[in-house]
Amino acid sequence: MRVMVIGGGGREHALVWKLSSSPMIGSRQNLYCVPGNAGIEPLATCLAEPPAGLRDVRALANLAQEHRIDFTVVGPELPLTMGLADELASRGLACFGATRAAARLEGSKVFAKQFMERHGIPTAPFAVFDSSGPAIDYLGRSERAYPTVVKADGLAAGKGVVVAATRQEAEAAVRAMIDERQFGEAGARIVIEECLVGHEASFFAMTDGDRVVPLATCQDYKRALDGDRGPNTGGMGAVSPSTQMDATLEGVIMSRIVVPTVRAMALESAPYRGVLYVGLMLTPSGPMVLEYNARFGDPETQVLMPRYAADILPMMLWAAGRMEGGQDQDAAWRPGSAACVVLASRGYPGASDSGRPIEGLQAAAAGAGTTVFHAATRKGVDSSGREVVLTAGGRVLAVSAVGRDLEEAVERAYAGAGRIKFEGMQFRRDIGGRTVATPGSENQRRGNGEVA
């Protein structure tokens, strides 16, 4: 079977890495990635992305046809919200990923919140605005509590959420989104919602639009600095399973949130197929949805794939309606835990360095239970003309490890990270509770953070 993965980050490296071991694919010649990166190149044939990027779904579908691809696996959210699954289906080509209508769960915060309200799915109280005047009046009401959360409606590269501690901060966020178009048309409408308090976690499930199979839970670390300080990022690390969930709570999430979501999407004539990623706040009154994502997360995929013991391709084919029984896999999850530490460039999440030679990749990957996933890398040469791997963006690598328990997984991930060097490298040192958590840490905090 010829399979093509769309995307070029750490999530896509983890997906390609997992798919490369599938006997259904067989060899590197049958596995493609658009555009890929330096870590993906040894595993798959990397194709240049279209000149207009991954939003050009027609060009991506043309690539699938040109290379006789049997099955396309979509990594990032942008091609899904632009309708890549629909475009492929119109040509009779199979795809793992939500349709454009179903991907509105991620692509529009307004749609998602109103959808949850219509179907009684627990989420924070909210209001929607498309002009700044009424929004600012709303923020000034006497009953309005702070902190409060302001969200851009559309996709904003993980930066469209502001947890405002004061009315002044909230008003500034409203003006930046609506009046100044800080996020372009993504901020033309906004959601203002109550700030939930509790433990944050992520829940993943696979569905064919009717049946739902739970996958696993994760916990990610959004802030750039230790102790959950600094600006929001796309994610500086993750652990799986979440330390905040047990089997009973997972059952509650399935029965009250995940299954009702899938059933309600079918009722609204937008059946959801693929992976459903639910960002949750575990509040004293029960789990509540922060937001949906219509794809695997990053860096959560970098801990999910090493934990998944079975071949992931049959499950994906089942979700796409191309293989009955693909969801019936015994002992799919390895016992123990997984952790990953993201190594980022100097300046991230702002303007960051690129073109820095990376040392120690092989030494890091040689550690027990350790895998190094590339996120923003490219091949190049150093000052002496030697071929090397260079940094090519903000989040450069994710060093992932599995262990008998969380402590061992974290220890192995940090051991691997310690073997890698590049100029300006930065990373958090408290993933998985390695260091003592401070008040307001990632494991217990206020906020409705956007999920990577």
Number of C-alpha atoms within 10 A of each C-alpha: 14 19 26 26 26 23 24 24 26 32 26 31 30 29 26 26 21 19 22 22 17 16 11 15 16 14 15 15 12 19 22 26 27 23 21 30 26 23 26 27 19 11 22 26 17 20 16 11 20 17 9 9 15 22 19 17 22 15 18 22 21 15 18 21 15 9 13 15 20 16 23 24 24 26 25 23 24 22 24 28 23 19 22 27 25 21 20 21 14 11 11 11 18 22 30 26 31 31 25 22 19 24 28 22 25 26 25 19 24 23 15 20 25 14 18 20 15 10 14 13 18 17 20 19 12 16 15 19 19 17 16 20 14 12 21 18 10 16 20 15 9 7 8 13 14 15 19 23 24 26 27 29 27 22 20 18 14 15 19 22 22 23 22 19 16 13 17 13 15 24 21 13 25 31 18 15 27 24 16 13 15 18 19 15 15 21 25 20 21 28 21 25 21 20 22 24 15 19 22 29 26 25 23 23 19 23 25 23 19 14 13 21 18 18 16 17 23 26 27 28 30 23 22 22 18 20 22 22 14 12 13 21 22 23 22 27 30 29 30 27 24 21 16 15 16 11 8 8 14 16 13 13 22 18 12 16 22 26 18 17 23 22 18 19 20 16 10 11 10 19 20 29 29 29 27 29 23 26 25 27 27 22 13 9 7 13 23 22 25 26 22 25 21 27 24 25 28 25 33 29 22 34 30 30 22 23 23 17 16 18 19 19 25 20 26 25 22 21 29 25 18 17 14 14 11 17 22 12 14 8 10 15 17 15 14 16 25 34 38 35 31 29 25 27 26 20 13 19 20 11 11 15 18 19 18 21 21 18 16 15 21 13 13 23 21 13 16 15 17 25 26 28 28 28 31 24 28 22 16 16 13 14 7 6 8 9 12 16 21 22 28 21 21 24 29 25 26 33 29 34 32 30 22 12 14 23 17 18 26 27 17 26 30 24 17 29 26 13 15 20 16 19 15 15 21 20 19 21 16 21 26 28 16 14 12 11 17 13 11 13 19 26 23 19 16 21 25 26 24 22 27 21
